[in-house]
Every structure is written in C-alpha cells, then in structure tokens.
C-alpha cells in the first residue's frame, strides 16, 4: 500500500515518542511500567521517530498524508479559437473538490468561470472552454485551472444564478478565496473563421431558370468580399454573378441557370471570399461583360479567393 494514502508518518512519530517517553520515565525512576526493557524501548522509539520523519519528508506534512493534487494542461498551443476542447491530468483530487476553469482577459480584472466544472475520469479532466467574445481577436487570455472546495463551489454557483437572473455575465472580480490555483496557460485568441451558408436552394434540389439565391454570412474579415458564382457542369466555366450585399448576416441575389435548352443540366452555386486583388479582377470581368453584353465565363478563378459554400442543383 502507498504509505502516503494513510497517516503512517503520524502513527510512527507518535509511537516513537511514546516508546521514548516510557524509556525515559523508567530510566529516571519516575515509574516502572514492567512492560518492555527501558533501553530497548528507547531504541525502538528512536527508530520509529526517524522512520516517521523520513516518511513526512518523502510524502508530505504530518497528518493524513494524501499526495498533493496535480492538475495540468495538455494544451500546448499559444493560440486558441473562441471555443476549445481542453483537457489535462487530474491526480489526487480530494473527495468533494472540483476542478473549475477560469478565463482571465489580459489587462482586465475579471475572471470568467466556465459554465460547469471539468469532467474528471481516469486521472484526466476535460472541458469545452469559451475564450472571450466575437470581438476579442488577437487578445491574450489566461486559462486558469483551480481546485474548488465546497465553499468555492457555492460562490461560483451563486454567481451563475445571479447571471441567469439578470441575463448579464460580468465575470467575477476574483477567484474565490477558498479555491486554489494549480495551473495556468496564456493564449492569444484566433480570429473567428468566416461562416457562409446557402439556405436556398438546397443541395440536390431543382431550380427554375431564374431563382433568388439566399444565404447567411457572418464574421467576414475586413478586406474580404463575398461573391456569388454559378458553375454549369456542361460548360466547365465559372460565371461570376456579383458581389453579395450582406445585411444583418443575410444575403440574396437573383441568378440565372442557363437558357431554355439547359433543362436537366446540373449547376453548382458557389459562394467565395475574395481578397482585394481578386475582388478587383472579378469586378473588372463583370464590368466588361456588362459593357459588351457578353457573358463568356472564365476557366479559372482569380488567385486570392477561397470557397466557403457550394450546392449542386438541377434545372427543371
């Protein structure tokens, strides 16, 4: 059995002192216990005392010698998305205590506990951690792992109860006093990736010759422009329609799918983001088409575009 799992050192020290006390009392003639030879008792006492001291130094302070809790992070990156699944080791966690993760924005005296304590299983902890808000790109955050006793848990739960009541999540001014920090890492928040969807028409659906294409778009980086592209499977060319006007994270644009002779043909509807140079190339192509009243399409798309959404439809 691991000697740190029960008070071996304490028992040995007490027993050693007891034996030495008996020996000293008998040697000085104060009292004779008639139990054990006084000199033998003194030697046994010294041995037990030294053994207890050794175990104390090896395994911790005198008392119930439980090994110190150990909480680590397995996250080795210095950058993080707005939400990250984090995990680490969790050893020697006292019964009733919980691991809580706090997020601390650099330069702000606020600590944001996550919505629940970490899940602990087989000596490991895990938790989905939210780091900042949508406007916190490139900001630094400390991710702090603390061990919370019952009192600290009550403080954290009271904070959440108040937040639920008011609908405001201001963060805590400090980590509860009875909670103990065991580890922290510092990360820089990565930008939230763009999210673009085509909501109408749906993939594998049928479309008329003209349709109002609709979708959503959010987190578009500065300097990037969303474009709608139609790609007929029979033409092997890209037909830029126009840049998308995004309002309240929604967009729509009327598009034409071939001519009367293209019934049954398949078309891809593509939404991409173009950097400034690519946007200029697409805008120049469209301006030329309008001036000449010809729409030849293009075999390739400009360098500097990235596709974010695509559906395939069939002309009816």
C-alpha positions in Angstrom: 0.0 0.0 0.0 1.2 3.5 -0.8 2.4 4.9 2.6 1.1 8.3 1.5 -2.5 7.0 1.4 -2.9 6.9 5.2 -1.2 8.5 8.3 1.8 6.2 8.5 4.2 9.0 9.3 2.0 10.4 12.1 1.5 6.9 13.6 5.2 6.2 13.6 6.2 9.5 15.1 3.6 9.2 17.9 4.6 5.6 18.6 8.3 6.6 18.6 7.7 9.4 21.1 5.6 7.1 23.2 8.3 4.4 23.4 10.9 7.1 24.2 8.7 8.5 26.9 8.3 5.1 28.5 12.1 4.6 28.4 12.9 8.0 29.9 10.3 7.6 32.7 11.8 4.2 33.6 15.4 5.3 33.3 14.8 8.3 35.6 13.0 6.1 38.1 9.8 8.1 37.9 7.7 4.9 37.2 8.3 1.3 36.2 5.8 0.1 33.6 7.2 -3.5 33.7 6.3 -3.9 30.0 9.5 -3.7 28.0 13.2 -3.2 28.6 13.8 0.6 29.0 16.8 0.7 26.7 15.2 -1.5 24.1 12.1 0.8 24.3 14.3 3.8 23.8 16.0 2.3 20.7 12.6 1.3 19.2 11.3 4.8 19.9 14.2 6.4 18.1 13.8 4.1 15.1 10.1 4.8 14.9 10.6 8.5 15.2 13.2 8.6 12.5 11.0 6.5 10.2 8.1 8.8 10.7 10.3 11.9 10.0 11.6 10.2 6.8 8.1 9.5 5.6 7.0 13.0 6.4 9.8 14.5 4.3 9.1 12.0 1.5 5.4 12.2 1.3 4.3 15.4 2.8 3.4 17.1 6.0 2.5 15.3 9.2 -1.2 14.4 9.3 -3.3 12.4 6.9 -0.7 12.1 4.2 -2.6 12.4 0.9 -0.4 13.3 -2.0 -0.7 16.9 -3.3 -3.3 17.4 -6.0 -1.9 17.6 -9.5 -3.7 19.5 -12.3 -2.0 20.1 -15.7 -3.0 21.3 -19.2 -2.4 19.1 -22.2 -3.0 22.1 -24.5 0.4 23.1 -25.9 -0.5 25.8 -28.4 -0.1 29.5 -27.7 -3.2 30.4 -29.8 -6.8 29.3 -29.4 -10.2 29.6 -31.1 -13.1 31.2 -29.4 -14.1 27.7 -28.2 -11.6 25.0 -27.4 -11.9 21.5 -26.0 -9.2 21.4 -23.4 -8.0 18.6 -21.1 -5.2 17.6 -18.8 -4.2 15.4 -15.9 -6.1 15.4 -12.6 -4.5 13.4 -9.8 -5.1 13.1 -6.1 -8.2 15.3 -6.2 -9.8 15.3 -2.7 -13.3 13.9 -2.4 -15.9 16.7 -2.8 -13.5 19.1 -4.6 -14.0 20.1 -8.2 -11.8 21.4 -11.0 -13.0 24.7 -12.4 -11.5 26.6 -15.3 -11.5 30.4 -15.2 -10.7 32.6 -18.3 -8.9 35.9 -17.4 -8.6 38.5 -20.1 -5.2 40.3 -20.1 -5.4 43.7 -18.6 -8.9 43.2 -17.2 -9.5 42.5 -13.5 -12.2 39.9 -14.2 -12.4 36.1 -14.0 -14.9 34.2 -16.1 -15.7 30.7 -14.7 -16.9 28.2 -17.4 -20.5 27.0 -17.2 -19.6 23.8 -15.4 -16.8 22.1 -13.6 -14.5 19.9 -15.5 -15.3 16.2 -16.2 -12.8 14.0 -14.3 -12.3 10.4 -15.4 -9.4 8.0 -15.1 -7.0 10.7 -13.8 -7.8 13.2 -16.6 -10.0 16.2 -16.8 -11.8 17.7 -19.9 -14.0 20.7 -20.6 -15.1 22.9 -23.5 -13.7 26.4 -22.8 -15.1 29.6 -24.3 -12.4 32.2 -24.7 -13.6 35.8 -25.0 -16.3 37.1 -27.3 -16.6 37.6 -31.1 -14.7 41.0 -30.8 -11.7 39.6 -29.0 -9.5 38.6 -31.9 -5.7 38.7 -31.2 -6.3 39.4 -27.4 -4.4 37.5 -24.7 -6.2 35.3 -22.1 -5.0 33.3 -19.1 -6.7 29.9 -18.8 -6.6 29.0 -15.1 -7.3 25.6 -13.5 -8.3 25.8 -9.9 -9.4 23.3 -7.3 -12.6 24.5 -5.7 -13.8 23.2 -2.3 -17.5 23.2 -1.3 -17.4 26.9 -0.2 -15.8 28.0 -3.5 -18.3 25.9 -5.5 -21.1 27.7 -3.7 -19.7 31.1 -4.6 -19.3 30.1 -8.3 -22.9 28.7 -8.4 -24.2 31.8 -6.8 -22.5 33.9 -9.5 -24.1 31.8 -12.2 -27.5 32.0 -10.5 -27.3 35.8 -10.5 -26.2 35.9 -14.1 -29.2 33.7 -15.1 -31.5 36.1 -13.2 -30.1 39.3 -14.8 -29.1 38.0 -18.2 -25.7 39.7 -17.7 -22.3 37.9 -17.4 -19.9 40.4 -15.9 -17.3 38.0 -14.7 -16.1 37.6 -11.1 -13.9 40.2 -9.5 -11.6 37.4 -8.2 -11.3 33.7 -7.9 -13.0 32.5 -4.6 -10.6 32.7 -1.7 -11.0 29.1 -0.8 -10.2 27.9 -4.3 -6.6 27.1 -5.1 -4.9 27.7 -8.4 -2.9 24.8 -9.7 -2.0 25.7 -13.3 -2.5 28.3 -16.0 -1.6 28.8 -19.6 -1.7 32.0 -21.7 -3.2 32.0 -25.2 -3.9 34.5 -27.9 -7.3 34.4 -29.4 -7.5 33.5 -33.1 -10.0 35.3 -35.4 -13.3 33.7 -35.7 -13.4 31.9 -39.1 -16.0 33.2 -41.6 -19.2 31.3 -41.8 -21.2 31.4 -45.1 -24.2 29.2 -45.9 -26.6 28.9 -48.9 -30.1 28.5 -47.4 -32.0 28.5 -50.7 -32.0 26.5 -52.9 -30.9 23.4 -51.0 -28.4 20.9 -52.3 -29.8 18.4 -54.8 -32.9 20.4 -55.4 -34.5 21.5 -58.7 -34.5 25.2 -59.8 -36.2 27.3 -62.3 -34.3 29.2 -65.0 -34.2 32.2 -62.6 -34.0 31.9 -58.8 -33.3 34.3 -56.0 -30.4 32.7 -54.2 -30.4 33.3 -50.4 -28.0 32.6 -47.6 -26.3 33.8 -44.4 -22.8 35.2 -43.8 -21.0 36.2 -40.6 -17.5 37.0 -39.4 -16.4 38.3 -42.8 -12.8 39.7 -42.3 -12.0 43.2 -43.3 -10.7 43.4 -46.8 -12.6 40.3 -48.0 -15.7 40.4 -50.2 -18.2 37.7 -50.8 -19.1 36.7 -54.4 -21.7 34.5 -55.9 -20.5 32.2 -58.7 -22.5 29.8 -61.0 -20.7 26.8 -62.4 -22.6 24.9 -65.1 -21.4 21.3 -65.2 -21.7 21.2 -69.0 -19.7 24.4 -69.6 -16.8 23.8 -67.3 -16.6 27.5 -66.7 -17.2 29.8 -63.8 -19.8 32.6 -64.2 -19.3 35.3 -61.6 -22.7 36.9 -60.7 -21.9 39.8 -58.4 -20.6 40.6 -55.0 -23.0 40.0 -52.2 -24.6 42.7 -50.2 -24.7 41.3 -46.6 -27.2 42.9 -44.3 -28.0 41.6 -40.8 -25.9 38.5 -41.6 -28.2 37.7 -44.6 -27.8 38.0 -48.3 -29.7 37.3 -51.5 -29.1 37.7 -55.2 -31.1 36.7 -58.4 -29.2 34.3 -60.6 -30.0 32.6 -64.0 -29.3 29.0 -64.7 -28.6 28.7 -68.4 -31.2 29.0 -71.1 -34.3 27.2 -72.2 -32.1 24.4 -73.7 -30.5 23.6 -70.3 -33.4 21.7 -68.7 -32.0 18.8 -66.8 -28.4 20.2 -66.6 -26.6 20.5 -63.3 -25.3 23.7 -61.8 -23.1 24.5 -58.8 -23.9 27.5 -56.8 -20.7 28.8 -55.1 -20.1 31.5 -52.6 -16.5 32.5 -52.0 -14.5 35.2 -50.4 -12.1 37.3 -52.5 -9.2 39.5 -51.2 -8.9 43.0 -52.6 -6.9 42.0 -55.7 -9.2 39.1 -56.5 -12.3 41.3 -55.9 -10.9 43.8 -58.4 -10.4 41.1 -61.0 -13.9 39.8 -60.6 -15.4 43.3 -60.7 -13.4 44.1 -63.9 -14.7 40.9 -65.5 -18.3 41.8 -64.6 -17.9 45.4 -65.9 -16.5 44.1 -69.2 -19.5 41.7 -69.5 -22.0 44.5 -68.9 -20.3 46.8 -71.4 -20.1 44.2 -74.2 -23.3 42.4 -73.3 -21.5 39.1 -73.5 -21.0 36.6 -70.6 -18.2 34.2 -71.7 -17.4 32.9 -68.2 -13.9 32.1 -67.1 -12.0 28.8 -67.0 -10.3 29.7 -63.6 -11.0 31.9 -60.7 -8.5 34.6 -59.6 -5.8 33.9 -57.1 -6.9 35.2 -53.7 -10.3 33.6 -53.5 -11.5 30.9 -51.1 -14.7 28.9 -51.4 -17.0 28.7 -48.4 -20.2 27.3 -49.6 -21.4 25.2 -52.6 -24.6 23.4 -53.5 -25.5 21.5 -56.7 -28.9 21.9 -58.3 -30.7 20.6 -61.4 -32.6 22.8 -63.9 -36.3 21.9 -64.3 
